[in-house]
Amino acid sequence: MKKDETPAYSAAVEFLYGLQMFGAHFGLENTFKLAALAGNPQEKLRFIHVAGTNGKGSTCAMLESIYRAAGWRVGLFTSPHLVSFRERIQVNRQLISENEIVRLVAEVQPLLGQFPAGQHPTMFEVVTVMALKFFAEQKCDLVIWETGLGGRLDATNIVTPLVSVITNIGLDHQQWLGDTLEKIAAEKAGIIKPGIPVVTATDKLAALAIIEEIAGEKKAPFMKVNPDSGIWIPDSLLGEHQLANAALALATVGVLQKQIPVAEANLRMGMAAVDWPGRLQLVTRPGGQTILLDGAHNADGAQALRAALEKHFGSERPVFIFGALADKNWSAICRTLAPLAAKVYTVPVASARTADARELAAAFQSANPAVAVVAGRDFQEALNASKDEPFIVVTGSLYLVGEALEQLGLAPGGAGERGLNEWSAAALPR
């Protein structure tokens, strides 16, 4: 238990940990049943449902900020969390309180006894219903609702949104979502509902064709957003890839303008105030050292990070502190980033699924034989070893970014809660 954590909250977190034994399975039956036992709170709410390979969190943050600036009461549901589990459920960017987590866990526990052996809800299913219950109690005008994994059979897909948003399609989670862009696109497009508008910034033609086909089958109005349509990027978010996310968020607001109006001044105010930690987040330490934190955990994310480094820090060669999960395509990430590095420290991340730091080091060395690469024991050791370096990039996994935020004093304590991001799953049923 952390020193500022109540015993009741610690017990609630332990209960959630205990649900991890049920793994993660794909299907909506459990979530529909649990939501019904909780009074179907989703029926009292309006949603923007957001799926995609990259950019979901940033797009959700933009939408939340815009609608909040317009005076609406906005719920935000995202995953994974960087440090504290409470990050996943927010109202008007206020994290859900420890007391509310304790209460919601206590209220959902008796409902779980109504599931037969072998069909116990998973942690994500339970948390999804807890979030729905909380948002309904808080009388949110709108909920920005991010998928966990995929879309079609993701627990979040029990809602009928006002609009479905698909940021983009890339190769990630292939072992669960499929090994081609077309298969992954079909899973993400599973959030499309009959007659409900769908907006996407997907630029890969094979994936776009699948999304458009599914939208057509469901008679869902379809909009493809052009990321180069002169949309500004919030000052708080670096990276050209944020153009597509910004264009997508603004197009979504436009689609819903009659139902949930936003004045132009509020839209601009909301975009200017966007805050989304751990994604190209720039930190200046007291001694002048610059640290860039970015959870580039797949090949497309690494390309976006590289483009941002080349544009904004072209004259500098950073020291990388890099850690990744073993089930990610970390070799492709290493190949993308290695040419930019002055030095690399590879470290394990705080997960049972961590990639071996020595294997990561070998991949960096192979991609750039001229760079000095050190396989370290942990993030703190790497940070201490690079204390005199002017520019550091911490990347490769959101687990590592979360640890960095905590170690740097930029986030409340929650090391015991990062493990709640752990899960395992079987392949999707077809």
TACOR-V364545 format. One record per residue. N is the residue number from 0. RES is the residue in three letters. OMEGA is omega as a letter, one per 40 degrees, with the letter a starting at -180 (* if undefined). NEAR is the number of other C-alpha atoms within 10 Angstrom. D_FIRST is the distance of its C-alpha to the first C-alpha in Angstrom with 2 decimals. Layout:
BEGIN
N,RES,OMEGA,NEAR,D_FIRST  N,RES,OMEGA,NEAR,D_FIRST
END
This chain:
BEGIN
0,MET,i,13,0.00  1,LYS,a,11,3.80  2,LYS,a,7,6.40  3,ASP,a,8,8.22  4,GLU,a,12,6.30  5,THR,i,14,7.89  6,PRO,a,13,7.43  7,ALA,i,14,10.24  8,TYR,i,19,9.02  9,SER,i,17,6.11  10,ALA,i,14,9.23  11,ALA,i,20,11.45  12,VAL,i,20,9.89  13,GLU,i,14,10.15  14,PHE,i,15,13.62  15,LEU,i,19,14.55  16,TYR,a,16,13.67  17,GLY,i,13,15.93  18,LEU,a,19,18.67  19,GLN,i,19,18.99  20,MET,i,13,21.04  21,PHE,i,16,23.71  22,GLY,i,16,24.06  23,ALA,i,20,26.02  24,HIS,a,22,29.55  25,PHE,a,21,32.10  26,GLY,a,17,33.87  27,LEU,a,16,33.75  28,GLU,a,14,34.52  29,ASN,a,19,31.02  30,THR,i,23,30.00  31,PHE,a,19,33.26  32,LYS,a,17,32.84  33,LEU,i,22,29.26  34,ALA,i,24,30.33  35,ALA,i,13,33.37  36,LEU,i,16,31.38  37,ALA,i,17,29.34  38,GLY,a,12,32.68  39,ASN,a,18,33.35  40,PRO,a,20,31.64  41,GLN,a,22,32.90  42,GLU,i,12,36.39  43,LYS,a,15,35.66  44,LEU,i,20,34.60  45,ARG,a,21,36.33  46,PHE,i,22,34.93  47,ILE,a,23,35.61  48,HIS,a,27,34.52  49,VAL,i,29,33.90  50,ALA,i,31,34.16  51,GLY,a,27,35.14  52,THR,i,22,34.28  53,ASN,i,23,33.46  54,GLY,a,21,33.25  55,LYS,a,23,31.65  56,GLY,a,24,28.79  57,SER,i,21,31.22  58,THR,i,28,33.72  59,CYS,a,27,31.22  60,ALA,i,24,30.14  61,MET,a,27,33.84  62,LEU,i,28,34.65  63,GLU,a,29,31.80  64,SER,i,25,32.86  65,ILE,a,29,36.51  66,TYR,i,26,36.17  67,ARG,i,23,33.85  68,ALA,i,22,36.44  69,ALA,i,20,39.06  70,GLY,i,12,37.37  71,TRP,i,18,35.99  72,ARG,a,19,32.61  73,VAL,i,26,30.91  74,GLY,a,29,28.05  75,LEU,i,27,26.60  76,PHE,a,25,25.07  77,THR,i,20,24.31  78,SER,e,17,22.54  79,PRO,i,18,20.96  80,HIS,a,20,18.33  81,LEU,a,27,18.08  82,VAL,a,26,14.51  83,SER,i,20,13.01  84,PHE,a,23,14.01  85,ARG,i,18,15.40  86,GLU,a,19,18.15  87,ARG,a,19,19.89  88,ILE,a,26,21.05  89,GLN,i,21,22.71  90,VAL,a,21,25.55  91,ASN,i,17,27.74  92,ARG,i,17,25.15  93,GLN,i,12,22.53  94,LEU,i,15,19.26  95,ILE,a,17,18.53  96,SER,i,14,16.26  97,GLU,a,18,12.94  98,ASN,i,13,15.21  99,GLU,i,14,17.72  100,ILE,i,22,15.50  101,VAL,a,18,14.57  102,ARG,a,15,18.32  103,LEU,i,19,19.57  104,VAL,a,20,17.58  105,ALA,a,13,18.93  106,GLU,a,13,22.36  107,VAL,a,19,22.56  108,GLN,a,12,21.42  109,PRO,a,10,24.79  110,LEU,a,14,26.73  111,LEU,i,15,25.53  112,GLY,a,10,27.44  113,GLN,i,13,30.62  114,PHE,a,13,30.44  115,PRO,i,9,32.30  116,ALA,a,7,30.95  117,GLY,i,7,30.98  118,GLN,a,13,30.60  119,HIS,i,18,27.00  120,PRO,i,23,25.75  121,THR,i,23,23.56  122,MET,a,22,20.32  123,PHE,i,24,22.44  124,GLU,i,25,24.92  125,VAL,a,23,22.43  126,VAL,i,22,20.87  127,THR,a,25,24.49  128,VAL,i,26,25.46  129,MET,a,23,22.45  130,ALA,i,24,23.55  131,LEU,i,26,27.16  132,LYS,a,22,26.43  133,PHE,a,21,24.57  134,PHE,i,26,27.32  135,ALA,i,20,29.99  136,GLU,a,11,28.48  137,GLN,i,13,28.30  138,LYS,i,15,31.95  139,CYS,i,20,31.67  140,ASP,a,19,35.14  141,LEU,i,24,34.17  142,VAL,i,27,31.30  143,ILE,a,23,31.07  144,TRP,a,29,30.03  145,GLU,i,25,29.21  146,THR,i,24,29.69  147,GLY,a,19,27.08  148,LEU,i,20,29.59  149,GLY,a,28,33.34  150,GLY,a,27,34.52  151,ARG,a,23,36.98  152,LEU,i,21,34.58  153,ASP,a,23,31.33  154,ALA,a,28,29.48  155,THR,a,27,30.09  156,ASN,i,24,33.81  157,ILE,a,18,34.22  158,VAL,i,21,35.02  159,THR,a,20,38.46  160,PRO,i,25,38.09  161,LEU,i,20,40.61  162,VAL,i,24,40.72  163,SER,a,26,39.37  164,VAL,i,30,38.49  165,ILE,a,28,38.54  166,THR,a,26,37.76  167,ASN,i,22,39.18  168,ILE,i,28,39.48  169,GLY,i,21,38.67  170,LEU,i,20,37.95  171,ASP,a,23,34.29  172,HIS,a,17,32.66  173,GLN,a,17,36.15  174,GLN,i,13,35.02  175,TRP,a,18,34.08  176,LEU,a,23,36.19  177,GLY,a,19,39.37  178,ASP,i,13,41.00  179,THR,i,14,43.26  180,LEU,a,21,42.98  181,GLU,a,20,44.98  182,LYS,i,17,42.63  183,ILE,i,25,39.54  184,ALA,i,30,41.45  185,ALA,i,23,42.30  186,GLU,i,25,38.66  187,LYS,a,30,37.68  188,ALA,i,29,40.82  189,GLY,i,19,39.69  190,ILE,a,29,38.14  191,ILE,a,30,41.71  192,LYS,a,22,42.95  193,PRO,i,15,46.59  194,GLY,a,16,48.12  195,ILE,a,18,44.92  196,PRO,i,21,45.36  197,VAL,a,27,43.68  198,VAL,a,24,43.28  199,THR,i,30,42.62  200,ALA,i,24,42.86  201,THR,a,25,43.22  202,ASP,i,16,45.89  203,LYS,a,14,46.30  204,LEU,a,12,49.43  205,ALA,i,15,48.69  206,ALA,a,23,45.41  207,LEU,a,21,47.04  208,ALA,i,15,49.84  209,ILE,a,20,47.49  210,ILE,a,27,45.61  211,GLU,i,19,48.97  212,GLU,a,15,50.39  213,ILE,i,19,47.56  214,ALA,i,23,47.81  215,GLY,i,14,51.53  216,GLU,a,12,51.17  217,LYS,a,14,48.96  218,LYS,i,15,51.21  219,ALA,i,20,48.29  220,PRO,a,16,49.53  221,PHE,i,20,48.61  222,MET,i,18,48.04  223,LYS,a,16,47.68  224,VAL,i,21,46.43  225,ASN,a,17,48.02  226,PRO,a,19,45.39  227,ASP,a,11,48.21  228,SER,i,10,49.39  229,GLY,i,9,48.99  230,ILE,i,16,45.52  231,TRP,i,16,43.61  232,ILE,i,20,40.17  233,PRO,a,20,37.62  234,ASP,a,11,37.48  235,SER,a,15,33.71  236,LEU,i,21,34.04  237,LEU,i,19,35.92  238,GLY,i,18,37.83  239,GLU,i,17,41.01  240,HIS,i,19,39.21  241,GLN,i,20,37.83  242,LEU,a,21,41.45  243,ALA,i,26,41.27  244,ASN,i,29,37.98  245,ALA,i,23,39.48  246,ALA,a,23,42.74  247,LEU,i,28,40.95  248,ALA,a,27,38.94  249,LEU,i,20,42.12  250,ALA,i,20,44.18  251,THR,i,23,41.70  252,VAL,i,21,41.93  253,GLY,i,14,45.68  254,VAL,a,18,45.74  255,LEU,a,15,43.92  256,GLN,a,12,45.83  257,LYS,a,9,47.81  258,GLN,a,10,44.88  259,ILE,a,15,42.30  260,PRO,i,14,44.34  261,VAL,i,21,43.14  262,ALA,a,13,45.47  263,GLU,a,11,46.22  264,ALA,i,11,44.86  265,ASN,i,17,41.51  266,LEU,i,20,41.40  267,ARG,i,18,41.94  268,MET,i,17,39.46  269,GLY,i,22,36.77  270,MET,a,25,37.53  271,ALA,a,18,37.50  272,ALA,a,17,34.00  273,VAL,i,22,32.27  274,ASP,i,20,28.86  275,TRP,a,16,27.16  276,PRO,i,22,24.72  277,GLY,i,22,24.89  278,ARG,a,23,28.47  279,LEU,i,24,30.91  280,GLN,a,19,28.79  281,LEU,a,17,30.45  282,VAL,i,16,28.59  283,THR,a,12,30.51  284,ARG,a,10,28.77  285,PRO,a,7,30.04  286,GLY,i,9,32.37  287,GLY,i,12,33.96  288,GLN,i,15,32.38  289,THR,i,17,32.21  290,ILE,i,22,29.51  291,LEU,a,20,30.04  292,LEU,a,26,27.14  293,ASP,i,24,28.31  294,GLY,i,25,26.97  295,ALA,a,27,30.37  296,HIS,i,22,29.45  297,ASN,a,23,32.92  298,ALA,a,21,36.54  299,ASP,i,19,37.39  300,GLY,i,21,34.29  301,ALA,i,23,35.33  302,GLN,i,17,38.85  303,ALA,i,19,37.65  304,LEU,a,26,35.63  305,ARG,i,21,38.69  306,ALA,i,16,40.97  307,ALA,i,17,38.80  308,LEU,a,22,38.71  309,GLU,a,14,42.47  310,LYS,a,13,43.20  311,HIS,a,11,40.98  312,PHE,a,13,40.63  313,GLY,a,12,43.79  314,SER,a,9,44.78  315,GLU,i,14,41.47  316,ARG,a,18,40.18  317,PRO,i,22,36.40  318,VAL,i,22,34.18  319,PHE,i,26,32.02  320,ILE,a,26,28.50  321,PHE,i,30,28.39  322,GLY,a,31,26.15  323,ALA,i,32,26.74  324,LEU,a,22,26.02  325,ALA,a,18,28.63  326,ASP,i,13,29.82  327,LYS,i,22,30.92  328,ASN,a,17,34.36  329,TRP,i,26,33.09  330,SER,i,19,36.54  331,ALA,i,17,38.08  332,ILE,i,27,35.46  333,CYS,a,23,36.16  334,ARG,a,18,39.90  335,THR,a,19,39.60  336,LEU,a,21,37.61  337,ALA,a,23,39.03  338,PRO,a,16,42.31  339,LEU,a,19,40.57  340,ALA,i,20,38.49  341,ALA,i,18,39.30  342,LYS,a,20,36.68  343,VAL,i,27,33.89  344,TYR,i,27,30.61  345,THR,a,28,29.24  346,VAL,i,27,25.65  347,PRO,i,25,23.53  348,VAL,a,27,20.98  349,ALA,a,19,17.47  350,SER,i,17,18.91  351,ALA,a,12,20.63  352,ARG,a,16,23.61  353,THR,i,18,23.98  354,ALA,i,20,27.53  355,ASP,a,17,28.54  356,ALA,i,22,28.83  357,ARG,i,17,32.18  358,GLU,i,15,33.59  359,LEU,i,27,32.62  360,ALA,a,23,34.28  361,ALA,i,18,37.37  362,ALA,i,20,37.63  363,PHE,a,32,37.55  364,GLN,i,19,40.05  365,SER,a,15,42.32  366,ALA,i,18,42.32  367,ASN,a,18,43.01  368,PRO,a,13,44.38  369,ALA,a,14,44.90  370,VAL,i,17,41.28  371,ALA,a,15,39.12  372,VAL,a,24,36.12  373,VAL,i,20,33.31  374,ALA,a,20,30.82  375,GLY,a,20,27.66  376,ARG,a,15,24.52  377,ASP,a,18,22.02  378,PHE,a,24,21.99  379,GLN,i,15,21.26  380,GLU,i,12,24.22  381,ALA,i,20,26.44  382,LEU,i,18,25.56  383,ASN,a,9,26.40  384,ALA,a,12,29.56  385,SER,a,19,30.74  386,LYS,a,12,30.06  387,ASP,i,11,33.82  388,GLU,a,16,34.51  389,PRO,a,16,35.61  390,PHE,a,20,34.40  391,ILE,i,24,31.50  392,VAL,i,23,30.74  393,VAL,a,27,27.35  394,THR,i,28,27.96  395,GLY,a,29,28.21  396,SER,i,23,25.02  397,LEU,i,26,22.77  398,TYR,a,26,19.85  399,LEU,i,29,21.23  400,VAL,i,29,21.93  401,GLY,i,27,18.38  402,GLU,i,22,17.24  403,ALA,i,23,20.14  404,LEU,a,19,19.37  405,GLU,a,18,15.95  406,GLN,a,16,17.53  407,LEU,i,13,20.42  408,GLY,a,10,18.47  409,LEU,a,12,19.94  410,ALA,i,16,16.99  411,PRO,a,12,13.79  412,GLY,a,18,10.63  413,GLY,a,20,9.54  414,ALA,a,18,9.99  415,GLY,a,15,7.82  416,GLU,i,19,10.24  417,ARG,i,20,13.46  418,GLY,i,18,13.88  419,LEU,i,22,14.70  420,ASN,a,18,17.92  421,GLU,i,15,19.02  422,TRP,i,18,21.98  423,SER,a,12,25.34  424,ALA,i,12,28.56  425,ALA,i,11,32.13  426,ALA,i,12,35.06  427,LEU,i,16,36.07  428,PRO,a,10,38.72  429,ARG,*,4,41.97
END
